[in-house]
Amino acid sequence: MAIRFSAGWRAGLGLAAAMVVGPLHAAFDVVGTLPPGLGAGPLSVSRESLETRESAPVATVRVEGGQFRLRADAEAGLFTLSVGEAEVSFVAAEGQTLRVAAAADGKTLRVEGGPDQERFAAYEAFRTASLARLVLPVRAEIAQRTAAGDEAEVERLTGREIAAYREHRRELNAFTLTQLRGSAALYAASLRWDGDDRLDELAAVVDEYAKTHPGREIARLMQERIARFRAVALGAVAPELAGPSPDGKAVALRDLRGRYVLVDFWASWCAPCRMENRHYTELYRRHHAEGFEILAVSVDQDARSWKAAIAKDGAAWRHISDLRGWKTPLAARYNVSALPASFLLDREGRIVAKDVRGKELAALLAEKLKAPAGDRTK
């Protein structure tokens, strides 16, 4: 795509020129007055991609006397506004005008105005409260028990944290369905949707948005996300995965067909993931000869940390990572946006269970691997 530059304008706010990147068929405005501590340096707006976890510059303007006006030539989506060390995410759509100001603390930013942004702000407030109510207390307990060296209690609490986070995401699904219909804020919320909860309803809301906003990129992206959720639904043949192992050799999921395979998304920095590795070690030892394999897909970025965690945990199964962190297409292919996440595949590569752990996973494997010896291949 070609990059084009256009001049900014003055609208009674003592403004300098703005640099604008992108098509000119759609635009929204951002205006504001900032205190001296936040008004230094250029102010910029970038478009956020939930798919690639990357941002692309949309527009930049100099702030003069603490005031600015910026026109962003971009269609509806999720954006980040930054000035100095302060930044804030917001949702905007064509034709809207949003206002930026310092928050009560004088150090952070807030964005107001525009129906899509108001819904996004409500979603973020709900998300923060839900996380604080369901998940953060458990995490605090885990930190206390970890400091006390109580491994048994840490393990029990880790299971509670995983269940609490699942409940949190389902609350976000419910908020989406009741509060975000018809809004561009749907796209921002889609990152944390639970695809195993009310998926048909989510799909209907996305299709409704696509019909009423034809041609919008975020409508297409949300429809593709729904399609990926369906691709990893129970009973579906799991999407292909392939990547380099710690020693640089290529490893592919298709090469494991004929075994029961646990596709496990993890990272060296994920404490619950590392806890699960302890269980996997015993399961792998017990069932590997019977036709059980683990393909661990890491979202690490540092090769040394990744390899050290594998060695320390005694994780003798198969591993792949492109070391791109959350930008990896490996996680995106399975719509994985939180860890740990796992998918159990049967010998035909179909997904038979998700996120089963501990005793539940052990019992399920024992049941599934009771097939006659002649059926145990590879």
C-alpha positions as CSV (number, residue, x, y, z in Angstrom):
1,M,0.0,0.0,0.0
2,A,1.3,3.4,-0.9
3,I,2.0,5.9,1.9
4,R,0.5,9.4,1.3
5,F,1.0,12.5,3.3
6,S,-1.4,15.4,3.7
7,A,-1.3,18.6,5.6
8,G,-3.1,19.1,8.8
9,W,-5.3,22.1,9.5
10,R,-5.8,24.8,12.0
11,A,-9.1,24.9,13.8
12,G,-8.7,27.6,16.4
13,L,-6.4,25.4,18.4
14,G,-3.0,26.8,17.3
15,L,-2.1,23.6,15.4
16,A,0.8,22.4,13.4
17,A,0.9,20.2,10.3
18,A,-0.2,16.5,10.7
19,M,1.2,13.6,8.8
20,V,-1.5,11.1,7.7
21,V,-0.9,7.6,6.5
22,G,-3.6,5.6,4.8
23,P,-6.6,5.9,2.5
24,L,-8.7,9.0,2.4
25,H,-12.1,7.5,2.0
26,A,-12.8,7.2,5.7
27,A,-11.7,9.3,8.6
28,F,-12.3,10.3,12.2
29,D,-11.1,13.3,14.3
30,V,-9.2,13.4,17.6
31,V,-9.0,16.7,19.5
32,G,-7.8,17.6,23.0
33,T,-6.0,19.7,25.5
34,L,-3.2,18.3,27.5
35,P,-1.4,19.6,30.6
36,P,2.3,20.5,30.2
37,G,3.5,17.2,31.6
38,L,1.7,15.2,28.9
39,G,1.8,17.7,26.0
40,A,5.5,17.4,25.2
41,G,6.5,15.9,21.9
42,P,4.5,14.6,18.9
43,L,1.2,12.9,19.4
44,S,0.5,9.8,17.2
45,V,-2.3,7.4,16.5
46,S,-1.6,3.8,15.4
47,R,-4.0,1.1,14.2
48,E,-3.9,-2.1,16.2
49,S,-4.1,-5.6,14.7
50,L,-5.3,-8.3,17.0
51,E,-4.3,-10.8,14.4
52,T,-0.6,-9.9,14.1
53,R,-0.3,-8.1,17.5
54,E,1.3,-5.2,15.7
55,S,0.5,-1.6,15.1
56,A,0.6,0.6,12.0
57,P,1.0,4.4,12.1
58,V,-2.1,6.3,11.1
59,A,-1.4,9.9,11.9
60,T,0.9,12.2,13.8
61,V,0.6,15.8,14.9
62,R,2.7,18.2,17.0
63,V,1.1,19.5,20.1
64,E,1.3,23.3,20.5
65,G,0.3,25.0,23.8
66,G,-1.1,21.7,25.0
67,Q,-3.7,21.6,22.3
68,F,-4.1,19.5,19.1
69,R,-6.5,18.4,16.5
70,L,-5.7,15.3,14.4
71,R,-7.5,13.7,11.5
72,A,-7.0,10.0,11.1
73,D,-7.8,8.7,7.7
74,A,-8.8,5.2,8.6
75,E,-11.9,3.1,8.8
76,A,-13.3,1.8,12.0
77,G,-11.1,-0.2,14.3
78,L,-9.0,-0.4,17.5
79,F,-6.3,2.3,17.9
80,T,-3.6,3.5,20.3
81,L,-2.9,7.1,20.9
82,S,0.5,8.0,22.4
83,V,2.3,11.1,23.4
84,G,5.5,11.0,25.4
85,E,5.4,8.0,27.6
86,A,1.6,8.1,27.9
87,E,-0.7,6.0,25.7
88,V,-4.3,4.8,25.6
89,S,-6.3,2.4,23.5
90,F,-9.6,3.5,22.0
91,V,-12.1,2.5,19.3
92,A,-13.3,4.9,16.6
93,A,-15.3,4.8,13.5
94,E,-15.7,7.0,10.4
95,G,-17.1,10.4,11.0
96,Q,-16.7,10.4,14.7
97,T,-14.9,13.1,16.8
98,L,-13.1,11.9,20.0
99,R,-11.8,14.0,22.8
100,V,-8.5,13.3,24.6
101,A,-7.7,14.6,28.1
102,A,-5.6,13.8,31.1
103,A,-7.1,11.4,33.5
104,A,-7.6,12.3,37.2
105,D,-4.0,11.4,38.1
106,G,-2.6,13.8,35.5
107,K,-0.3,11.2,34.2
108,T,-2.5,9.0,32.0
109,L,-4.9,9.7,29.2
110,R,-8.6,9.1,28.7
111,V,-10.5,9.2,25.4
112,E,-14.2,10.1,25.3
113,G,-16.8,10.8,22.7
114,G,-18.2,8.6,19.9
115,P,-20.6,5.7,20.6
116,D,-18.1,3.0,19.8
117,Q,-15.5,4.4,22.2
118,E,-18.2,4.7,25.0
119,R,-19.0,1.1,24.5
120,F,-15.4,0.1,24.5
121,A,-14.8,2.1,27.7
122,A,-17.7,0.3,29.3
123,Y,-16.3,-3.1,28.2
124,E,-12.9,-2.3,29.6
125,A,-14.4,-1.2,32.9
126,F,-16.4,-4.5,33.0
127,R,-13.4,-6.5,32.0
128,T,-11.2,-5.0,34.7
129,A,-13.8,-5.5,37.4
130,S,-14.5,-9.1,36.3
131,L,-10.7,-9.9,36.4
132,A,-10.4,-8.3,39.8
133,R,-13.3,-10.3,41.2
134,L,-12.6,-13.7,39.7
135,V,-8.9,-14.0,38.9
136,L,-6.7,-11.6,40.8
137,P,-7.6,-12.9,44.3
138,V,-6.5,-16.4,43.3
139,R,-3.3,-15.1,41.8
140,A,-2.5,-13.3,45.0
141,E,-3.1,-16.5,47.0
142,I,-0.8,-18.3,44.6
143,A,1.9,-15.7,45.1
144,Q,1.6,-16.1,48.9
145,R,1.7,-19.9,48.8
146,T,4.6,-19.9,46.4
147,A,6.6,-17.6,48.8
148,A,5.8,-20.0,51.6
149,G,7.0,-23.0,49.6
150,D,3.6,-24.8,49.7
151,E,3.7,-26.6,46.4
152,A,0.6,-28.7,47.0
153,E,-1.5,-25.6,47.7
154,V,0.0,-23.8,44.7
155,E,-1.0,-26.7,42.5
156,R,-4.6,-26.7,43.8
157,L,-4.9,-22.9,43.4
158,T,-3.5,-23.0,39.9
159,G,-6.4,-25.2,38.9
160,R,-8.7,-22.6,40.5
161,E,-7.0,-19.8,38.6
162,I,-7.5,-21.6,35.2
163,A,-11.2,-22.2,36.0
164,A,-11.7,-18.6,37.2
165,Y,-10.1,-17.2,34.0
166,R,-12.4,-19.4,31.9
167,E,-15.4,-18.0,33.8
168,H,-14.0,-14.5,33.3
169,R,-13.9,-14.9,29.5
170,R,-17.4,-16.3,29.5
171,E,-18.6,-13.2,31.3
172,L,-16.9,-11.2,28.5
173,N,-18.8,-13.2,25.9
174,A,-22.1,-12.3,27.7
175,F,-21.1,-8.6,27.8
176,T,-20.4,-8.7,24.1
177,L,-23.7,-10.2,23.3
178,T,-25.8,-7.8,25.4
179,Q,-23.8,-4.6,25.1
180,L,-21.7,-4.4,22.0
181,R,-24.0,-5.4,19.2
182,G,-23.6,-3.2,16.1
183,S,-20.5,-1.5,17.5
184,A,-16.9,-1.4,16.2
185,A,-16.0,-2.3,19.9
186,L,-16.9,-5.9,18.9
187,Y,-13.5,-6.1,17.3
188,A,-11.6,-5.0,20.4
189,A,-13.5,-7.5,22.5
190,S,-13.0,-10.4,20.0
191,L,-9.5,-11.1,21.2
192,R,-10.8,-12.5,24.5
193,W,-13.8,-14.4,23.3
194,D,-14.3,-18.0,24.5
195,G,-15.0,-19.9,21.3
196,D,-16.5,-22.8,23.3
197,D,-19.2,-20.6,24.8
198,R,-22.2,-19.3,22.8
199,L,-20.3,-19.4,19.5
200,D,-23.4,-19.4,17.3
201,E,-24.6,-16.3,19.0
202,L,-21.3,-14.5,18.6
203,A,-21.3,-15.5,14.9
204,A,-24.7,-14.1,14.5
205,V,-23.7,-10.8,16.0
206,V,-20.6,-10.6,13.8
207,D,-22.6,-11.4,10.7
208,E,-25.2,-8.7,11.6
209,Y,-22.3,-6.2,12.0
210,A,-20.9,-7.3,8.6
211,K,-24.3,-6.8,6.9
212,T,-24.8,-3.3,8.4
213,H,-21.2,-2.3,7.8
214,P,-20.3,-3.9,4.4
215,G,-16.7,-3.7,3.3
216,R,-15.2,-2.9,6.7
217,E,-12.0,-4.8,7.3
218,I,-12.8,-5.5,11.0
219,A,-16.0,-7.2,9.9
220,R,-14.0,-9.6,7.7
221,L,-11.4,-10.1,10.4
222,M,-14.1,-11.0,13.0
223,Q,-15.7,-13.4,10.5
224,E,-12.3,-15.1,10.0
225,R,-11.9,-15.3,13.8
226,I,-15.3,-17.1,14.1
227,A,-14.1,-19.5,11.3
228,R,-11.0,-20.3,13.3
229,F,-13.1,-21.0,16.4
230,R,-15.1,-23.5,14.3
231,A,-11.9,-25.0,13.0
232,V,-10.9,-25.9,16.5
233,A,-14.3,-27.0,17.8
234,L,-14.8,-30.4,19.3
235,G,-14.9,-33.0,16.6
236,A,-13.1,-30.9,14.0
237,V,-9.8,-32.1,12.4
238,A,-7.2,-30.0,14.1
239,P,-5.5,-27.4,11.9
240,E,-1.9,-28.2,10.8
241,L,1.0,-26.9,12.9
242,A,4.6,-27.0,12.0
243,G,7.7,-25.3,13.2
244,P,11.4,-25.6,14.3
245,S,12.3,-27.8,17.3
246,P,14.9,-26.6,19.9
247,D,17.6,-28.2,17.8
248,G,16.3,-26.5,14.6
249,K,14.7,-29.6,13.0
250,A,11.3,-29.2,11.4
251,V,8.4,-30.8,13.4
252,A,4.9,-31.1,12.0
253,L,1.6,-32.2,13.6
254,R,0.7,-34.2,10.6
255,D,3.7,-36.5,11.2
256,L,2.0,-37.6,14.5
257,R,-1.2,-38.9,12.9
258,G,-2.0,-42.3,14.3
259,R,-1.3,-41.3,18.0
260,Y,-3.3,-39.5,20.6
261,V,-1.7,-36.0,20.6
262,L,-1.9,-33.3,23.2
263,V,-1.3,-30.0,21.5
264,D,-0.2,-27.8,24.4
265,F,0.4,-24.0,24.1
266,W,2.7,-22.7,26.8
267,A,5.7,-20.5,27.6
268,S,8.6,-20.6,29.9
269,W,7.3,-17.6,31.9
270,C,3.8,-19.1,32.4
271,A,3.7,-20.5,35.9
272,P,0.5,-22.6,35.4
273,C,2.1,-24.0,32.2
274,R,5.2,-25.1,34.1
275,M,3.0,-26.7,36.7
276,E,1.2,-28.7,34.0
277,N,4.6,-29.9,32.7
278,R,5.0,-31.8,36.0
279,H,1.8,-33.8,35.2
280,Y,2.7,-34.2,31.6
281,T,6.0,-35.8,32.6
282,E,4.3,-38.7,34.3
283,L,1.6,-39.1,31.7
284,Y,4.2,-39.1,28.9
285,R,6.3,-41.8,30.8
286,R,3.2,-43.9,31.4
287,H,1.4,-43.7,28.0
288,H,4.0,-42.8,25.3
289,A,4.6,-46.4,24.4
290,E,0.8,-46.9,24.1
291,G,0.5,-44.2,21.4
292,F,0.4,-40.9,23.3
293,E,2.4,-37.8,22.2
294,I,2.7,-34.2,23.2
295,L,3.4,-31.4,20.8
296,A,4.3,-28.3,22.9
297,V,3.9,-25.0,21.0
298,S,5.7,-22.2,22.8
299,V,5.0,-18.5,22.6
300,D,8.4,-17.6,24.0
301,Q,10.6,-15.0,22.3
302,D,13.9,-16.0,23.9
303,A,15.5,-19.2,22.8
304,R,17.6,-19.6,25.9
305,S,14.6,-19.3,28.2
306,W,12.6,-21.7,26.1
307,K,15.3,-24.4,26.1
308,A,16.2,-23.9,29.7
309,A,12.5,-24.5,30.7
310,I,12.3,-27.7,28.7
311,A,15.4,-29.0,30.3
312,K,14.5,-28.0,33.8
313,D,11.0,-29.5,33.5
314,G,12.2,-32.7,32.0
315,A,9.8,-32.2,29.1
316,A,11.1,-35.0,26.8
317,W,8.2,-34.6,24.3
318,R,8.1,-32.7,21.0
319,H,8.5,-28.9,21.0
320,I,8.2,-26.2,18.4
321,S,8.4,-22.4,18.5
322,D,9.1,-19.7,16.0
323,L,10.1,-17.5,19.0
324,R,7.8,-14.7,17.9
325,G,6.0,-14.5,21.2
326,W,2.3,-13.6,20.9
327,K,2.9,-12.5,17.3
328,T,3.3,-16.2,16.2
329,P,0.7,-17.4,13.7
330,L,0.9,-20.8,15.4
331,A,-1.2,-19.5,18.3
332,A,-3.4,-17.4,16.0
333,R,-4.3,-20.5,14.0
334,Y,-5.9,-22.0,17.1
335,N,-7.3,-18.7,18.4
336,V,-5.1,-19.0,21.5
337,S,-4.9,-15.7,23.4
338,A,-4.3,-16.9,26.9
339,L,-2.1,-19.6,28.5
340,P,-2.3,-22.4,29.3
341,A,-4.4,-23.8,26.4
342,S,-4.4,-27.4,25.2
343,F,-6.2,-29.6,22.6
344,L,-6.4,-33.4,22.8
345,L,-6.5,-35.1,19.3
346,D,-7.5,-38.7,18.5
347,R,-5.6,-40.9,16.1
348,E,-7.4,-39.3,13.2
349,G,-6.4,-35.9,14.3
350,R,-9.8,-34.9,15.5
351,I,-10.2,-32.7,18.6
352,V,-11.8,-34.8,21.4
353,A,-11.1,-32.5,24.4
354,K,-9.9,-29.1,25.3
355,D,-8.1,-27.7,28.3
356,V,-8.3,-31.0,30.3
357,R,-5.7,-31.2,33.1
358,G,-4.5,-33.2,36.0
359,K,-6.6,-36.2,37.0
360,E,-9.2,-35.5,34.4
361,L,-6.6,-35.7,31.6
362,A,-5.1,-38.8,33.1
363,A,-8.5,-40.6,33.3
364,L,-9.4,-39.5,29.8
365,L,-6.1,-40.8,28.3
366,A,-6.5,-44.1,30.2
367,E,-9.9,-44.5,28.6
368,K,-8.9,-43.5,25.1
369,L,-5.9,-45.6,25.0
370,K,-7.7,-48.8,25.8
371,A,-8.0,-49.5,22.0
372,P,-6.9,-53.0,20.9
373,A,-3.1,-53.4,20.6
374,G,-3.5,-53.8,16.8
375,D,-5.0,-50.4,16.6
376,R,-2.0,-48.7,18.2
377,T,0.0,-47.4,15.4
378,K,3.3,-45.4,15.2
